[in-house]
């Protein structure tokens, strides 16, 4: 979903729905929520987040999650104001051979 202002895209959100084996309902994952830095704090991020929440509820998801890098302190405050809580540890492994021709 994108948000336009005077014909220009100024914000977007990407949502993925992930089937779950260990719980009854799917999980929604916000993979990107971006608002142009020149127009932040005008409620656009909140509107996009509300769209994501409504989409997840319509699909019957049990929860909605967002991964946010530890250095993005302002984004953490935004998500906390929207009712998100910090969850247990999240692990990631970088695949350094990305883009190489080795298989």
Secondary structure as UniProt FT lines:
FT   STRAND          2..5
FT   TURN            6..7
FT   STRAND          8..18
FT   STRAND          27..35
FT   HELIX           37..39
FT   HELIX           44..59
FT   STRAND          63..66
FT   TURN            70..71
FT   HELIX           73..81
FT   TURN            82..83
FT   TURN            96..99
//
